[in-house]
Structures are given as structure tokens and as C-alpha cells.
Amino acid sequence: MFAAIAAPARRAMLQLLARHETPVMELAESFDMSLSAVSQHLSILREAGLVSLRKDGRQRLYRCNPEPLQVVADWLTFYEPFWTDRLKDLGAYLDKTEAKQNEE
């Protein structure tokens, strides 16, 4: 799951597909890459269960399936208190450093 959403292009594809089901050709127009590259990204997203494919005649229509992202949300929620504490500590350190510099 994490590898599937690691690439910025795949995250952008998911955002576009979350709006509505989109033909692969229309999706490819939104990116500065070949149709083959777009298809490879979509294949990775399909393997992760994040998008589904529906054939309608000659068109291949993709849609977002956000349910698997719950794994990522759960992971982030678990670590949120850790990062919140670390960011508070960093903020306090920066405030202290700034106060010292203003005194000098």
C-alpha cells in the first residue's frame, strides 16, 4: 500500500479518479508522461486495490477505491501522538532559540 502511494504521479491519479470514473486516455492527458507510463502506474494502483477497472466497449474506465487507504490512515493515527509531541518540542526549541537571539 505504501509503495503504491509513494509516487507523486500515483497520488495525483488517485485524486483525479476520486472525483469520477475516468477513461485511461482522458487520465493520461492530465500527465506529462506516455500512455504506457500511465498504464504502469494504474497497474500498481490496481494491484494495491486502490483503483478498479471497468471496460465499456473499447474504453477502459478507472475509478478510485479508497477503502484500502484506511490501512494508511490507521498507521498515521497510531503515530500521530509521537509526531505531535516532537513538533511541540521543536516549536519550543525554536522559540527559545529565537528569544536568545533577540536578547543578543
N, CA, C and O atoms as a GROMACS GRO file, in nm:
protein
  416
    1MET      N    1   0.082  -0.119   0.000
    1MET     CA    2   0.000   0.000   0.000
    1MET      C    3   0.087   0.126   0.000
    1MET      O    4   0.064   0.218  -0.079
    2PHE      N    5   0.186   0.130   0.090
    2PHE     CA    6   0.270   0.248   0.098
    2PHE      C    7   0.352   0.268  -0.029
    2PHE      O    8   0.370   0.381  -0.074
    3ALA      N    9   0.399   0.161  -0.088
    3ALA     CA   10   0.474   0.172  -0.213
    3ALA      C   11   0.384   0.224  -0.324
    3ALA      O   12   0.428   0.301  -0.410
    4ALA      N   13   0.259   0.184  -0.323
    4ALA     CA   14   0.166   0.227  -0.427
    4ALA      C   15   0.140   0.377  -0.421
    4ALA      O   16   0.123   0.440  -0.526
    5ILE      N   17   0.136   0.434  -0.302
    5ILE     CA   18   0.107   0.577  -0.292
    5ILE      C   19   0.234   0.661  -0.277
    5ILE      O   20   0.227   0.782  -0.258
    6ALA      N   21   0.349   0.597  -0.286
    6ALA     CA   22   0.476   0.669  -0.271
    6ALA      C   23   0.502   0.764  -0.388
    6ALA      O   24   0.560   0.871  -0.368
    7ALA      N   25   0.462   0.728  -0.506
    7ALA     CA   26   0.490   0.810  -0.624
    7ALA      C   27   0.390   0.926  -0.634
    7ALA      O   28   0.269   0.904  -0.628
    8PRO      N   29   0.440   1.048  -0.650
    8PRO     CA   30   0.350   1.163  -0.662
    8PRO      C   31   0.250   1.149  -0.777
    8PRO      O   32   0.135   1.192  -0.765
    9ALA      N   33   0.292   1.090  -0.888
    9ALA     CA   34   0.202   1.073  -1.001
    9ALA      C   35   0.084   0.983  -0.965
    9ALA      O   36  -0.029   1.009  -1.006
   10ARG      N   37   0.110   0.878  -0.889
   10ARG     CA   38   0.001   0.788  -0.850
   10ARG      C   39  -0.094   0.856  -0.753
   10ARG      O   40  -0.215   0.837  -0.760
   11ARG      N   41  -0.039   0.937  -0.662
   11ARG     CA   42  -0.127   1.011  -0.571
   11ARG      C   43  -0.214   1.109  -0.649
   11ARG      O   44  -0.332   1.125  -0.619
   12ALA      N   45  -0.157   1.173  -0.749
   12ALA     CA   46  -0.234   1.266  -0.833
   12ALA      C   47  -0.342   1.191  -0.911
   12ALA      O   48  -0.454   1.241  -0.926
   13MET      N   49  -0.310   1.073  -0.959
   13MET     CA   50  -0.410   0.992  -1.030
   13MET      C   51  -0.525   0.956  -0.938
   13MET      O   52  -0.641   0.963  -0.976
   14LEU      N   53  -0.492   0.918  -0.816
   14LEU     CA   54  -0.597   0.886  -0.720
   14LEU      C   55  -0.688   1.005  -0.694
   14LEU      O   56  -0.810   0.990  -0.683
   15GLN      N   57  -0.629   1.124  -0.684
   15GLN     CA   58  -0.711   1.244  -0.663
   15GLN      C   59  -0.806   1.268  -0.779
   15GLN      O   60  -0.923   1.300  -0.759
   16LEU      N   61  -0.755   1.251  -0.900
   16LEU     CA   62  -0.842   1.270  -1.017
   16LEU      C   63  -0.951   1.164  -1.022
   16LEU      O   64  -1.067   1.195  -1.051
   17LEU      N   65  -0.915   1.041  -0.994
   17LEU     CA   66  -1.012   0.932  -1.001
   17LEU      C   67  -1.113   0.936  -0.887
   17LEU      O   68  -1.221   0.878  -0.898
   18ALA      N   69  -1.079   1.004  -0.779
   18ALA     CA   70  -1.173   1.016  -0.667
   18ALA      C   71  -1.292   1.103  -0.706
   18ALA      O   72  -1.400   1.091  -0.648
   19ARG      N   73  -1.273   1.190  -0.802
   19ARG     CA   74  -1.381   1.279  -0.847
   19ARG      C   75  -1.485   1.205  -0.930
   19ARG      O   76  -1.605   1.222  -0.911
   20HIS      N   77  -1.436   1.122  -1.022
   20HIS     CA   78  -1.528   1.047  -1.108
   20HIS      C   79  -1.452   0.940  -1.186
   20HIS      O   80  -1.330   0.948  -1.203
   21GLU      N   81  -1.525   0.844  -1.232
   21GLU     CA   82  -1.470   0.738  -1.318
   21GLU      C   83  -1.416   0.805  -1.445
   21GLU      O   84  -1.482   0.891  -1.503
   22THR      N   85  -1.295   0.764  -1.486
   22THR     CA   86  -1.228   0.832  -1.596
   22THR      C   87  -1.168   0.732  -1.694
   22THR      O   88  -1.107   0.634  -1.653
   23PRO      N   89  -1.186   0.757  -1.824
   23PRO     CA   90  -1.120   0.672  -1.923
   23PRO      C   91  -0.968   0.692  -1.916
   23PRO      O   92  -0.921   0.801  -1.886
   24VAL      N   93  -0.895   0.588  -1.944
   24VAL     CA   94  -0.750   0.592  -1.934
   24VAL      C   95  -0.691   0.700  -2.024
   24VAL      O   96  -0.594   0.766  -1.986
   25MET      N   97  -0.746   0.720  -2.141
   25MET     CA   98  -0.694   0.821  -2.234
   25MET      C   99  -0.712   0.961  -2.176
   25MET      O  100  -0.623   1.045  -2.186
   26GLU      N  101  -0.827   0.986  -2.116
   26GLU     CA  102  -0.852   1.117  -2.054
   26GLU      C  103  -0.759   1.138  -1.935
   26GLU      O  104  -0.708   1.248  -1.914
   27LEU      N  105  -0.739   1.035  -1.858
   27LEU     CA  106  -0.650   1.043  -1.742
   27LEU      C  107  -0.507   1.073  -1.789
   27LEU      O  108  -0.438   1.155  -1.729
   28ALA      N  109  -0.464   1.007  -1.894
   28ALA     CA  110  -0.329   1.026  -1.946
   28ALA      C  111  -0.305   1.169  -1.992
   28ALA      O  112  -0.192   1.218  -1.985
   29GLU      N  113  -0.408   1.237  -2.039
   29GLU     CA  114  -0.394   1.376  -2.085
   29GLU      C  115  -0.355   1.470  -1.972
   29GLU      O  116  -0.302   1.578  -1.996
   30SER      N  117  -0.382   1.430  -1.850
   30SER     CA  118  -0.352   1.514  -1.734
   30SER      C  119  -0.207   1.504  -1.688
   30SER      O  120  -0.166   1.575  -1.597
   31PHE      N  121  -0.129   1.416  -1.752
   31PHE     CA  122   0.007   1.392  -1.707
   31PHE      C  123   0.106   1.406  -1.821
   31PHE      O  124   0.075   1.376  -1.936
   32ASP      N  125   0.224   1.453  -1.787
   32ASP     CA  126   0.330   1.469  -1.885
   32ASP      C  127   0.413   1.340  -1.889
   32ASP      O  128   0.531   1.339  -1.853
   33MET      N  129   0.348   1.234  -1.934
   33MET     CA  130   0.415   1.104  -1.947
   33MET      C  131   0.343   1.024  -2.054
   33MET      O  132   0.232   1.059  -2.096
   34SER      N  133   0.405   0.918  -2.097
   34SER     CA  134   0.347   0.836  -2.204
   34SER      C  135   0.225   0.758  -2.152
   34SER      O  136   0.209   0.739  -2.031
   35LEU      N  137   0.144   0.715  -2.243
   35LEU     CA  138   0.028   0.632  -2.207
   35LEU      C  139   0.076   0.503  -2.140
   35LEU      O  140   0.011   0.452  -2.048
   36SER      N  141   0.188   0.451  -2.186
   36SER     CA  142   0.246   0.332  -2.126
   36SER      C  143   0.283   0.355  -1.980
   36SER      O  144   0.258   0.269  -1.895
   37ALA      N  145   0.342   0.470  -1.950
   37ALA     CA  146   0.379   0.502  -1.812
   37ALA      C  147   0.254   0.517  -1.724
   37ALA      O  148   0.252   0.470  -1.611
   38VAL      N  149   0.151   0.582  -1.777
   38VAL     CA  150   0.025   0.596  -1.704
   38VAL      C  151  -0.033   0.458  -1.676
   38VAL      O  152  -0.080   0.432  -1.565
   39SER      N  153  -0.030   0.371  -1.775
   39SER     CA  154  -0.082   0.235  -1.758
   39SER      C  155  -0.004   0.158  -1.652
   39SER      O  156  -0.063   0.081  -1.575
   40GLN      N  157   0.126   0.178  -1.647
   40GLN     CA  158   0.207   0.111  -1.544
   40GLN      C  159   0.170   0.161  -1.404
   40GLN      O  160   0.158   0.081  -1.311
   41HIS      N  161   0.151   0.291  -1.391
   41HIS     CA  162   0.109   0.345  -1.261
   41HIS      C  163  -0.028   0.290  -1.222
   41HIS      O  164  -0.050   0.252  -1.107
   42LEU      N  165  -0.119   0.286  -1.317
   42LEU     CA  166  -0.254   0.233  -1.289
   42LEU      C  167  -0.248   0.085  -1.251
   42LEU      O  168  -0.325   0.040  -1.167
   43SER      N  169  -0.157   0.012  -1.312
   43SER     CA  170  -0.141  -0.130  -1.278
   43SER      C  171  -0.098  -0.146  -1.132
   43SER      O  172  -0.149  -0.233  -1.062
   44ILE      N  173  -0.007  -0.062  -1.088
   44ILE     CA  174   0.039  -0.067  -0.948
   44ILE      C  175  -0.076  -0.032  -0.854
   44ILE      O  176  -0.094  -0.095  -0.750
   45LEU      N  177  -0.153   0.070  -0.891
   45LEU     CA  178  -0.268   0.108  -0.809
   45LEU      C  179  -0.374  -0.003  -0.806
   45LEU      O  180  -0.438  -0.025  -0.703
   46ARG      N  181  -0.392  -0.070  -0.918
   46ARG     CA  182  -0.487  -0.183  -0.921
   46ARG      C  183  -0.440  -0.297  -0.832
   46ARG      O  184  -0.520  -0.356  -0.760
   47GLU      N  185  -0.311  -0.329  -0.838
   47GLU     CA  186  -0.257  -0.437  -0.755
   47GLU      C  187  -0.275  -0.407  -0.606
   47GLU      O  188  -0.294  -0.499  -0.526
   48ALA      N  189  -0.269  -0.280  -0.570
   48ALA     CA  190  -0.288  -0.240  -0.430
   48ALA      C  191  -0.436  -0.231  -0.394
   48ALA      O  192  -0.470  -0.211  -0.277
   49GLY      N  193  -0.523  -0.246  -0.493
   49GLY     CA  194  -0.667  -0.239  -0.468
   49GLY      C  195  -0.719  -0.097  -0.459
   49GLY      O  196  -0.832  -0.075  -0.414
   50LEU      N  197  -0.639   0.001  -0.502
   50LEU     CA  198  -0.679   0.141  -0.490
   50LEU      C  199  -0.761   0.192  -0.607
   50LEU      O  200  -0.830   0.294  -0.595
   51VAL      N  201  -0.754   0.124  -0.719
   51VAL     CA  202  -0.839   0.158  -0.833
   51VAL      C  203  -0.897   0.030  -0.891
   51VAL      O  204  -0.841  -0.079  -0.878
   52SER      N  205  -1.010   0.047  -0.956
   52SER     CA  206  -1.070  -0.066  -1.026
   52SER      C  207  -1.089  -0.027  -1.172
   52SER      O  208  -1.097   0.091  -1.207
   53LEU      N  209  -1.097  -0.128  -1.255
   53LEU     CA  210  -1.108  -0.110  -1.400
   53LEU      C  211  -1.240  -0.168  -1.446
   53LEU      O  212  -1.281  -0.276  -1.406
   54ARG      N  213  -1.306  -0.092  -1.533
   54ARG     CA  214  -1.429  -0.140  -1.597
   54ARG      C  215  -1.417  -0.114  -1.746
   54ARG      O  216  -1.384  -0.003  -1.789
   55LYS      N  217  -1.444  -0.216  -1.823
   55LYS     CA  218  -1.438  -0.200  -1.968
   55LYS      C  219  -1.579  -0.167  -2.018
   55LYS      O  220  -1.676  -0.233  -1.981
   56ASP      N  221  -1.586  -0.064  -2.101
   56ASP     CA  222  -1.712  -0.021  -2.162
   56ASP      C  223  -1.685  -0.007  -2.311
   56ASP      O  224  -1.639   0.098  -2.357
   57GLY      N  225  -1.714  -0.112  -2.384
   57GLY     CA  226  -1.680  -0.113  -2.526
   57GLY      C  227  -1.530  -0.114  -2.542
   57GLY      O  228  -1.462  -0.202  -2.490
   58ARG      N  229  -1.478  -0.015  -2.612
   58ARG     CA  230  -1.334  -0.006  -2.633
   58ARG      C  231  -1.264   0.074  -2.524
   58ARG      O  232  -1.141   0.078  -2.518
   59GLN      N  233  -1.342   0.138  -2.438
   59GLN     CA  234  -1.282   0.221  -2.333
   59GLN      C  235  -1.251   0.140  -2.209
   59GLN      O  236  -1.321   0.045  -2.174
   60ARG      N  237  -1.144   0.182  -2.143
   60ARG     CA  238  -1.110   0.129  -2.011
   60ARG      C  239  -1.132   0.242  -1.911
   60ARG      O  240  -1.064   0.344  -1.915
   61LEU      N  241  -1.228   0.222  -1.824
   61LEU     CA  242  -1.264   0.324  -1.727
   61LEU      C  243  -1.210   0.286  -1.590
   61LEU      O  244  -1.228   0.174  -1.543
   62TYR      N  245  -1.143   0.382  -1.526
   62TYR     CA  246  -1.086   0.359  -1.394
   62TYR      C  247  -1.162   0.442  -1.291
   62TYR      O  248  -1.210   0.551  -1.320
   63ARG      N  249  -1.171   0.386  -1.172
   63ARG     CA  250  -1.232   0.459  -1.061
   63ARG      C  251  -1.152   0.431  -0.934
   63ARG      O  252  -1.088   0.327  -0.920
   64CYS      N  253  -1.157   0.526  -0.844
   64CYS     CA  254  -1.085   0.516  -0.718
   64CYS      C  255  -1.160   0.425  -0.621
   64CYS      O  256  -1.283   0.429  -0.614
   65ASN      N  257  -1.087   0.344  -0.551
   65ASN     CA  258  -1.142   0.260  -0.444
   65ASN      C  259  -1.066   0.298  -0.317
   65ASN      O  260  -0.962   0.239  -0.289
   66PRO      N  261  -1.116   0.394  -0.240
   66PRO     CA  262  -1.039   0.448  -0.128
   66PRO      C  263  -1.034   0.360  -0.002
   66PRO      O  264  -0.955   0.388   0.088
   67GLU      N  265  -1.115   0.258   0.006
   67GLU     CA  266  -1.120   0.177   0.128
   67GLU      C  267  -0.983   0.123   0.173
   67GLU      O  268  -0.955   0.126   0.293
   68PRO      N  269  -0.898   0.074   0.083
   68PRO     CA  270  -0.767   0.024   0.129
   68PRO      C  271  -0.680   0.132   0.194
   68PRO      O  272  -0.587   0.099   0.267
   69LEU      N  273  -0.708   0.258   0.168
   69LEU     CA  274  -0.629   0.364   0.229
   69LEU      C  275  -0.653   0.373   0.380
   69LEU      O  276  -0.580   0.443   0.450
   70GLN      N  277  -0.754   0.302   0.429
   70GLN     CA  278  -0.778   0.300   0.573
   70GLN      C  279  -0.657   0.244   0.647
   70GLN      O  280  -0.629   0.285   0.760
   71VAL      N  281  -0.586   0.152   0.586
   71VAL     CA  282  -0.463   0.097   0.645
   71VAL      C  283  -0.363   0.210   0.671
   71VAL      O  284  -0.302   0.215   0.778
   72VAL      N  285  -0.348   0.299   0.575
   72VAL     CA  286  -0.256   0.412   0.589
   72VAL      C  287  -0.307   0.507   0.697
   72VAL      O  288  -0.230   0.553   0.781
   73ALA      N  289  -0.436   0.535   0.696
   73ALA     CA  290  -0.495   0.624   0.796
   73ALA      C  291  -0.475   0.568   0.937
   73ALA      O  292  -0.442   0.643   1.029
   74ASP      N  293  -0.495   0.438   0.954
   74ASP     CA  294  -0.476   0.375   1.084
   74ASP      C  295  -0.331   0.385   1.130
   74ASP      O  296  -0.304   0.413   1.247
   75TRP      N  297  -0.238   0.364   1.038
   75TRP     CA  298  -0.097   0.372   1.070
   75TRP      C  299  -0.060   0.513   1.114
   75TRP      O  300   0.010   0.532   1.213
   76LEU      N  301  -0.108   0.612   1.038
   76LEU     CA  302  -0.079   0.751   1.072
   76LEU      C  303  -0.140   0.790   1.206
   76LEU      O  304  -0.078   0.863   1.284
   77THR      N  305  -0.259   0.743   1.232
   77THR     CA  306  -0.326   0.774   1.358
   77THR      C  307  -0.247   0.719   1.476
   77THR      O  308  -0.236   0.786   1.580
   78PHE      N  309  -0.192   0.601   1.462
   78PHE     CA  310  -0.112   0.540   1.568
   78PHE      C  311   0.009   0.626   1.603
   78PHE      O  312   0.042   0.642   1.720
   79TYR      N  313   0.075   0.683   1.501
   79TYR     CA  314   0.197   0.760   1.522
   79TYR      C  315   0.173   0.910   1.543
   79TYR      O  316   0.267   0.983   1.573
   80GLU      N  317   0.051   0.955   1.528
   80GLU     CA  318   0.020   1.098   1.541
   80GLU      C  319   0.064   1.157   1.676
   80GLU      O  320   0.123   1.265   1.677
   81PRO      N  321   0.037   1.091   1.789
   81PRO     CA  322   0.082   1.150   1.917
   81PRO      C  323   0.234   1.168   1.922
   81PRO      O  324   0.283   1.267   1.977
   82PHE      N  325   0.309   1.074   1.867
   82PHE     CA  326   0.454   1.085   1.864
   82PHE      C  327   0.497   1.210   1.789
   82PHE      O  328   0.578   1.289   1.839
   83TRP      N  329   0.442   1.229   1.669
   83TRP     CA  330   0.481   1.344   1.588
   83TRP      C  331   0.432   1.474   1.648
   83TRP      O  332   0.500   1.576   1.640
   84THR      N  333   0.316   1.472   1.709
   84THR     CA  334   0.264   1.592   1.773
   84THR      C  335   0.357   1.635   1.884
   84THR      O  336   0.389   1.754   1.896
   85ASP      N  337   0.400   1.540   1.967
   85ASP     CA  338   0.494   1.572   2.076
   85ASP      C  339   0.627   1.624   2.020
   85ASP      O  340   0.682   1.722   2.072
   86ARG      N  341   0.678   1.561   1.917
   86ARG     CA  342   0.806   1.602   1.858
   86ARG      C  343   0.795   1.744   1.800
   86ARG      O  344   0.886   1.825   1.816
   87LEU      N  345   0.684   1.772   1.733
   87LEU     CA  346   0.667   1.905   1.675
   87LEU      C  347   0.651   2.012   1.783
   87LEU      O  348   0.698   2.125   1.766
   88LYS      N  349   0.585   1.978   1.893
   88LYS     CA  350   0.575   2.072   2.005
   88LYS      C  351   0.714   2.100   2.062
   88LYS      O  352   0.748   2.215   2.090
   89ASP      N  353   0.794   1.995   2.079
   89ASP     CA  354   0.931   2.011   2.129
   89ASP      C  355   1.013   2.099   2.034
   89ASP      O  356   1.088   2.186   2.079
   90LEU      N  357   0.999   2.075   1.904
   90LEU     CA  358   1.072   2.156   1.806
   90LEU      C  359   1.028   2.302   1.815
   90LEU      O  360   1.111   2.392   1.812
   91GLY      N  361   0.898   2.325   1.825
   91GLY     CA  362   0.846   2.461   1.837
   91GLY      C  363   0.901   2.531   1.960
   91GLY      O  364   0.939   2.648   1.953
   92ALA      N  365   0.905   2.460   2.074
   92ALA     CA  366   0.959   2.518   2.196
   92ALA      C  367   1.107   2.550   2.181
   92ALA      O  368   1.152   2.655   2.226
   93TYR      N  369   1.182   2.463   2.118
   93TYR     CA  370   1.324   2.486   2.095
   93TYR      C  371   1.345   2.608   2.006
   93TYR      O  372   1.431   2.692   2.034
   94LEU      N  373   1.267   2.618   1.898
   94LEU     CA  374   1.281   2.732   1.807
   94LEU      C  375   1.244   2.863   1.876
   94LEU      O  376   1.310   2.964   1.855
   95ASP      N  377   1.139   2.861   1.958
   95ASP     CA  378   1.101   2.981   2.033
   95ASP      C  379   1.213   3.023   2.128
   95ASP      O  380   1.245   3.141   2.140
   96LYS      N  381   1.271   2.925   2.195
   96LYS     CA  382   1.380   2.952   2.290
   96LYS      C  383   1.502   3.008   2.216
   96LYS      O  384   1.564   3.103   2.263
   97THR      N  385   1.535   2.950   2.103
   97THR     CA  386   1.650   2.995   2.023
   97THR      C  387   1.626   3.137   1.973
   97THR      O  388   1.717   3.220   1.976
   98GLU      N  389   1.507   3.165   1.928
   98GLU     CA  390   1.474   3.298   1.878
   98GLU      C  391   1.482   3.400   1.990
   98GLU      O  392   1.531   3.511   1.970
   99ALA      N  393   1.433   3.365   2.109
   99ALA     CA  394   1.438   3.455   2.224
   99ALA      C  395   1.583   3.488   2.260
   99ALA      O  396   1.615   3.603   2.291
  100LYS      N  397   1.670   3.387   2.257
  100LYS     CA  398   1.812   3.408   2.286
  100LYS      C  399   1.875   3.502   2.184
  100LYS      O  400   1.953   3.591   2.219
  101GLN      N  401   1.842   3.482   2.056
  101GLN     CA  402   1.899   3.566   1.950
  101GLN      C  403   1.851   3.709   1.964
  101GLN      O  404   1.927   3.802   1.935
  102ASN      N  405   1.727   3.730   2.007
  102ASN     CA  406   1.674   3.865   2.025
  102ASN      C  407   1.739   3.936   2.142
  102ASN      O  408   1.749   4.059   2.143
  103GLU      N  409   1.782   3.859   2.242
  103GLU     CA  410   1.849   3.917   2.359
  103GLU      C  411   1.989   3.965   2.325
  103GLU      O  412   2.039   4.060   2.385
  104GLU      N  413   2.052   3.900   2.229
  104GLU     CA  414   2.191   3.933   2.194
  104GLU      C  415   2.203   4.054   2.111
  104GLU      O  416   2.314   4.094   2.074
   0.00000   0.00000   0.00000
